[in-house]
Amino acid sequence: MKAHLSRTLRSVQRSILAGIITVGPLFVTYMIFSFLLDELAKAGLPAVQLLATLFPDGWFRSSWIRYPLIQPTLAILLTLVVLWVVGRVTSLVIGRQAFGLFESILERLPFVAKVYTSVRQLLDTMMAKKDASQRVVLVDFPIVGQKSIGFLTRTMTDAGSGRPLASVLIPNAINPTSAFLQILPMELVIETDLTMEQAMSMVMTGGAVGPETIQYSKAASGAKLS
């Protein structure tokens, strides 16, 4: 009786684990997109409410009562349109000049300047091309012999010895919104041939999604980082 119960429990555990493995990626994807869509809807909601105020007896008011999803859907679409317009405008010469003036104003605000500049530099680094200063690297973290994926964000020089140093951002697996910033000698950094997309896929999935091969040894990459 006990043996049969034990086998049943093990079977139930395996089935639950298989269900978690199957549903887990879908749930994480749903949570990420749900968060993004919720934020887009919040950003566009004031504009939708303004339209409803301008046309109180029009299609907006009657449609919201019959179809509750229309309001957040319109808010998301309006936000995406605004983002597209901002992107198009800033790609023009006049738009870049206006945006540069806006940034210069932000940089004069004591607390806002620190936050905005840091976030802007991080986004610029994450969106950098492969041939730019940002590279996907491996470093010994948290202990020697255990490699972690990191993003080489910039290089520096030790003021005392003149030794080249690397600033490496190491994101946490599954939750890359938090990370560790490590400053270490350049010779301890191993440059990989991973793209940003491949590296972020590995981080987001805990290594389940990734390339078949990776530049792991130091010998082949030492010349690149010197």
C-alpha positions as CSV (number, residue, x, y, z in Angstrom):
1,M,0.0,0.0,0.0
2,K,2.8,2.4,1.0
3,A,4.8,1.6,-2.2
4,H,1.7,2.2,-4.4
5,L,1.1,5.5,-2.6
6,S,4.7,6.5,-3.0
7,R,4.6,5.7,-6.8
8,T,1.4,7.7,-7.1
9,L,2.9,10.7,-5.4
10,R,6.0,10.6,-7.5
11,S,3.8,10.4,-10.6
12,V,1.8,13.4,-9.4
13,Q,5.0,15.3,-8.7
14,R,6.4,14.6,-12.2
15,S,3.1,15.6,-13.8
16,I,3.1,18.9,-11.9
17,L,6.7,19.6,-12.7
18,A,6.0,18.9,-16.4
19,G,3.0,21.3,-16.2
20,I,5.2,24.0,-14.7
21,I,7.8,23.6,-17.4
22,T,5.2,23.8,-20.0
23,V,3.2,26.7,-18.6
24,G,6.1,28.6,-17.0
25,P,7.4,30.3,-20.1
26,L,3.9,31.2,-21.2
27,F,3.1,32.7,-17.8
28,V,6.3,34.7,-17.8
29,T,5.6,36.0,-21.3
30,Y,2.1,36.9,-20.3
31,M,3.3,38.8,-17.2
32,I,5.8,40.8,-19.2
33,F,3.3,41.7,-22.0
34,S,0.6,42.4,-19.4
35,F,2.9,44.8,-17.6
36,L,3.9,46.6,-20.8
37,L,0.3,46.8,-22.1
38,D,-0.9,48.1,-18.7
39,E,1.7,50.8,-18.6
40,L,0.9,51.8,-22.2
41,A,-2.8,52.0,-21.3
42,K,-2.1,54.1,-18.3
43,A,0.0,56.5,-20.4
44,G,-2.7,56.9,-23.0
45,L,-5.8,57.0,-20.7
46,P,-5.7,60.8,-20.1
47,A,-5.9,61.4,-23.9
48,V,-8.8,59.0,-24.2
49,Q,-10.7,60.6,-21.3
50,L,-10.1,64.0,-23.0
51,L,-11.7,62.8,-26.2
52,A,-14.6,61.5,-24.1
53,T,-15.0,64.9,-22.6
54,L,-14.9,66.6,-25.9
55,F,-17.6,64.2,-27.3
56,P,-19.8,63.3,-24.3
57,D,-22.7,62.0,-26.3
58,G,-20.7,60.4,-29.1
59,W,-19.4,57.0,-29.9
60,F,-16.9,56.9,-27.1
61,R,-19.3,57.0,-24.2
62,S,-21.8,54.5,-25.6
63,S,-19.1,52.1,-26.7
64,W,-17.3,52.0,-23.3
65,I,-20.5,50.9,-21.7
66,R,-21.1,48.1,-24.2
67,Y,-17.4,47.1,-24.7
68,P,-15.2,47.7,-21.7
69,L,-12.0,46.8,-23.6
70,I,-12.4,49.7,-26.0
71,Q,-11.1,52.3,-23.6
72,P,-7.7,50.6,-22.7
73,T,-7.3,49.5,-26.4
74,L,-7.6,53.1,-27.6
75,A,-5.3,54.2,-24.8
76,I,-2.6,51.7,-26.0
77,L,-3.0,52.7,-29.6
78,L,-2.8,56.4,-28.8
79,T,0.4,55.8,-26.8
80,L,2.0,53.8,-29.6
81,V,1.1,56.6,-32.1
82,V,2.6,59.2,-29.8
83,L,5.8,57.1,-29.4
84,W,6.0,56.7,-33.2
85,V,5.5,60.5,-33.7
86,V,8.2,61.2,-31.1
87,G,10.6,58.8,-32.8
88,R,10.0,60.3,-36.2
89,V,10.4,63.8,-35.0
90,T,13.6,63.1,-33.1
91,S,15.1,61.5,-36.2
92,L,14.9,64.8,-38.0
93,V,17.5,67.6,-37.6
94,I,15.1,70.0,-36.0
95,G,13.7,67.3,-33.8
96,R,17.2,66.3,-32.6
97,Q,18.0,69.9,-31.8
98,A,14.7,70.4,-29.8
99,F,15.3,67.2,-28.0
100,G,18.9,68.2,-27.2
101,L,17.6,71.4,-25.7
102,F,15.1,69.5,-23.6
103,E,17.8,67.2,-22.4
104,S,20.0,70.2,-21.5
105,I,17.1,71.5,-19.3
106,L,16.8,68.2,-17.6
107,E,20.5,68.0,-16.9
108,R,20.2,71.3,-14.9
109,L,17.7,69.7,-12.5
110,P,19.6,68.3,-9.5
111,F,18.0,65.0,-8.8
112,V,16.3,64.4,-12.2
113,A,19.6,64.8,-14.0
114,K,21.2,61.9,-12.1
115,V,18.3,59.6,-12.7
116,Y,17.7,60.6,-16.3
117,T,21.3,60.5,-17.4
118,S,21.9,57.1,-15.8
119,V,18.8,55.6,-17.5
120,R,19.7,57.1,-20.8
121,Q,23.2,55.9,-20.7
122,L,22.0,52.4,-19.8
123,L,19.5,52.3,-22.6
124,D,22.1,53.6,-25.1
125,T,24.4,50.9,-24.0
126,M,21.8,48.1,-24.2
127,M,20.9,49.3,-27.7
128,A,24.5,49.7,-28.9
129,K,25.7,47.8,-32.0
130,K,28.1,44.9,-31.8
131,D,31.0,47.0,-33.1
132,A,30.5,49.7,-30.5
133,S,32.1,49.8,-27.1
134,Q,29.4,47.5,-25.6
135,R,30.1,43.8,-25.8
136,V,28.7,40.6,-24.4
137,V,31.4,39.1,-22.1
138,L,31.9,36.3,-19.5
139,V,33.4,37.1,-16.1
140,D,34.2,35.0,-13.0
141,F,31.1,35.7,-10.8
142,P,30.1,35.1,-8.1
143,I,33.3,33.0,-7.5
144,V,36.3,32.1,-9.6
145,G,35.5,29.3,-11.9
146,Q,31.8,30.1,-12.3
147,K,31.2,32.3,-15.4
148,S,28.4,34.8,-15.7
149,I,27.1,36.7,-18.7
150,G,27.8,40.4,-18.5
151,F,27.8,43.5,-20.7
152,L,31.0,45.4,-21.0
153,T,29.7,49.0,-20.8
154,R,33.0,50.9,-20.9
155,T,36.7,50.7,-20.3
156,M,38.8,52.7,-17.8
157,T,42.4,53.0,-16.6
158,D,43.6,52.4,-13.1
159,A,45.0,55.8,-11.9
160,G,47.7,54.2,-9.9
161,S,49.1,51.5,-12.2
162,G,47.7,52.4,-15.6
163,R,46.2,49.0,-15.8
164,P,43.2,48.7,-18.2
165,L,39.9,48.1,-16.4
166,A,36.5,47.0,-17.5
167,S,33.1,48.1,-16.3
168,V,30.8,45.1,-16.6
169,L,27.1,45.0,-15.9
170,I,25.9,41.5,-14.8
171,P,22.1,41.1,-15.0
172,N,20.3,38.6,-12.8
173,A,18.8,35.6,-14.6
174,I,15.0,35.6,-15.1
175,N,14.9,39.1,-13.6
176,P,17.3,41.3,-15.6
177,T,15.8,44.5,-14.1
178,S,18.3,44.1,-11.3
179,A,22.0,43.6,-11.9
180,F,25.5,43.9,-10.4
181,L,28.1,46.3,-11.6
182,Q,31.7,44.9,-11.5
183,I,34.9,46.8,-12.2
184,L,37.7,44.3,-12.9
185,P,41.0,44.0,-14.8
186,M,40.5,43.7,-18.5
187,E,42.5,40.5,-18.7
188,L,39.9,38.7,-16.6
189,V,37.2,39.5,-19.1
190,I,36.4,37.0,-21.8
191,E,34.7,38.5,-24.9
192,T,32.1,36.2,-26.5
193,D,30.6,36.1,-30.0
194,L,27.0,36.4,-28.5
195,T,24.7,39.1,-29.8
196,M,22.7,41.2,-27.4
197,E,19.5,39.3,-28.4
198,Q,21.1,36.0,-27.7
199,A,22.5,37.1,-24.4
200,M,19.2,38.6,-23.2
201,S,17.4,35.4,-24.3
202,M,19.8,33.3,-22.2
203,V,19.3,35.6,-19.2
204,M,15.5,35.7,-19.5
205,T,15.1,32.0,-19.8
206,G,17.8,31.0,-17.3
207,G,20.0,29.5,-20.1
208,A,17.3,27.3,-21.6
209,V,17.4,29.3,-24.8
210,G,20.8,30.1,-26.3
211,P,23.3,29.2,-29.0
212,E,24.8,25.8,-29.4
213,T,28.4,27.1,-29.0
214,I,29.9,30.0,-27.0
215,Q,33.4,31.6,-26.8
216,Y,34.3,30.3,-23.3
217,S,38.1,30.1,-23.4
218,K,40.4,33.1,-22.9
219,A,43.0,32.2,-25.5
220,A,41.0,33.1,-28.6
221,S,39.6,36.3,-27.2
222,G,42.5,37.8,-25.5
223,A,43.7,39.8,-28.5
224,K,40.3,41.4,-28.9
225,L,40.2,43.0,-25.5
226,S,43.8,44.2,-25.4
